[in-house]
Every structure is written in C-alpha cells, then in structure tokens.
Amino acid sequence: MTDAATLRRDIQALTAALEETRAQMEAGLAADLTGLDSRVATLCAEAQSARGDAELAAALERLLPTLDAVAAALTRQRETLAAAAEGRHDPHTARQRASAAYGRGASAAPGDPPPDPPATPSRQS
C-alpha cells in the first residue's frame, strides 16, 4: 500500500500530466492516453484504502475537472477528424488556420480562389 503523501504526489503528477496532454490536444496534437485508465484505477483503489484523509480526497476532487477537460478535448479532436474524413468544413484544419493567418479569413469561403493581388502602379518613362 502506498502512503497518503506519496499518493497525493502521484495524483498531483497525474493532474499535471493530464493538463499538459489537454493543452497538446487543444493545439491539434495527438495524445497518447495508453495506460490512463489503469493508472487512474490504481490511484482510486489506493485512495479508497486511505479513507478519511481530507487532503487526499481534495486531490482526487481536483483531478476530476482535469479528466473532464481531457475527455472534452478528445471528443473535439474525434469530431474534427470525423469532419475531415467526411469532407465537411472544419475551422480547425491546418488549411483553414493558415488561410485565416494570411488574411483570407472570414470573407473567403472554403475552396474560393485567393483574391487578386493589388495592382502595382506602372512606371512611365
């Protein structure tokens, strides 16, 4: 059995790792969630054996919103991938982000050709 102080540190470390994972997912990167379910299950089982520790309970409660945020980011990422696979407009694709960054943004519809460059005055000799 893990002592309560070590368990609190483990929960805090998992919370920090999940926050980083969520940030990466929000940036469009893939996340490796391998082993997350077993890690959380182990922490919960160990925490259950340490009933009555208020600090431990608080640490677990702080973990819940982080897990919810990762689940929401994962759902958004899955929806983005599904939209792209179906050919639906998705404002989060790299193409759309690039178009917005280079000024085509809101006025251009997907598939519209780029606007003509501004005319340059000709020099008369």
C-alpha positions as CSV (number, residue, x, y, z in Angstrom):
1,M,0.0,0.0,0.0
2,T,1.2,3.5,-0.9
3,D,1.3,6.1,1.9
4,A,-1.0,9.0,1.6
5,A,1.7,11.6,1.0
6,T,3.1,9.6,-1.9
7,L,-0.4,9.0,-3.3
8,R,-1.2,12.7,-3.1
9,R,2.0,13.4,-5.1
10,D,1.1,10.7,-7.6
11,I,-2.4,12.3,-8.1
12,Q,-0.8,15.8,-8.5
13,A,1.7,14.4,-11.0
14,L,-1.1,12.8,-13.0
15,T,-3.1,16.0,-12.9
16,A,-0.2,18.0,-14.3
17,A,0.5,15.4,-17.0
18,L,-3.2,15.5,-18.0
19,E,-3.2,19.3,-18.2
20,E,-0.2,19.1,-20.5
21,T,-1.9,16.4,-22.6
22,R,-5.1,18.5,-22.8
23,A,-3.0,21.6,-23.9
24,Q,-1.3,19.5,-26.6
25,M,-4.7,18.1,-27.8
26,E,-6.1,21.6,-28.0
27,A,-3.1,22.6,-30.2
28,G,-4.1,19.8,-32.5
29,L,-1.5,17.2,-31.5
30,A,-2.3,13.6,-30.9
31,A,-2.3,12.3,-27.4
32,D,-1.1,9.0,-26.1
33,L,-3.5,8.0,-23.4
34,T,-2.2,4.5,-23.2
35,G,-2.5,3.2,-19.6
36,L,-4.5,6.2,-18.4
37,D,-7.4,4.0,-17.3
38,S,-5.3,1.6,-15.3
39,R,-3.3,4.5,-13.8
40,V,-6.5,6.2,-12.6
41,A,-8.0,2.9,-11.4
42,T,-4.9,2.2,-9.4
43,L,-4.9,5.6,-7.8
44,C,-8.6,5.3,-6.9
45,A,-8.1,1.9,-5.4
46,E,-5.2,3.1,-3.3
47,A,-7.1,6.2,-2.3
48,Q,-10.0,4.1,-1.2
49,S,-7.8,2.2,1.2
50,A,-6.7,5.6,2.8
51,R,-10.3,6.7,3.6
52,G,-10.5,9.6,5.9
53,D,-7.6,11.6,4.5
54,A,-9.2,15.0,3.6
55,E,-6.1,16.2,1.6
56,L,-6.2,13.0,-0.4
57,A,-9.9,13.4,-1.1
58,A,-9.3,17.1,-2.2
59,A,-6.5,16.0,-4.5
60,L,-8.9,13.4,-6.2
61,E,-11.6,16.1,-6.5
62,R,-9.1,18.4,-8.3
63,L,-8.3,15.5,-10.7
64,L,-11.9,15.2,-11.8
65,P,-12.2,18.5,-13.8
66,T,-8.9,17.7,-15.4
67,L,-10.1,14.3,-16.6
68,D,-13.3,16.0,-17.8
69,A,-11.3,18.6,-19.8
70,V,-9.2,15.8,-21.4
71,A,-12.4,13.9,-22.3
72,A,-13.8,17.1,-23.9
73,A,-10.6,17.7,-25.8
74,L,-10.6,14.1,-27.0
75,T,-14.2,14.4,-28.1
76,R,-13.5,17.7,-30.1
77,Q,-10.5,16.0,-31.7
78,R,-12.5,13.0,-32.7
79,E,-15.2,15.3,-34.1
80,T,-12.6,17.2,-36.1
81,L,-11.2,14.1,-37.6
82,A,-14.6,12.8,-38.4
83,A,-15.5,16.1,-40.1
84,A,-12.3,16.0,-42.1
85,A,-12.9,12.4,-43.2
86,E,-16.3,13.3,-44.4
87,G,-15.1,16.4,-46.2
88,R,-17.1,18.7,-44.0
89,H,-15.8,22.3,-43.4
90,D,-13.8,22.3,-40.2
91,P,-12.4,25.6,-38.9
92,H,-9.6,23.8,-37.1
93,T,-7.9,22.2,-40.0
94,A,-4.4,23.4,-40.8
95,R,-5.6,24.8,-44.2
96,Q,-8.3,26.9,-42.5
97,R,-5.9,28.1,-39.8
98,A,-3.3,29.1,-42.5
99,S,-5.9,30.9,-44.6
100,A,-7.0,32.9,-41.6
101,A,-3.4,33.7,-40.7
102,Y,-2.7,35.0,-44.1
103,G,-5.7,37.3,-44.3
104,R,-8.3,35.2,-46.3
105,G,-10.1,34.6,-43.0
106,A,-13.8,35.4,-42.6
107,S,-14.7,36.7,-46.1
108,A,-13.3,33.7,-48.0
109,A,-15.3,30.5,-48.2
110,P,-13.6,27.2,-48.4
111,G,-12.5,26.5,-51.9
112,D,-12.6,30.1,-53.0
113,P,-9.5,31.2,-55.0
114,P,-7.2,33.7,-53.4
115,P,-8.0,37.3,-54.1
116,D,-6.1,39.1,-56.9
117,P,-3.0,40.8,-55.7
118,P,-3.3,44.6,-55.5
119,A,-2.4,46.3,-58.8
120,T,1.0,47.9,-58.8
121,P,1.4,51.3,-60.5
122,S,3.3,51.1,-63.7
123,R,6.2,53.4,-64.3
124,Q,6.1,55.7,-67.3
125,S,9.4,56.6,-68.8
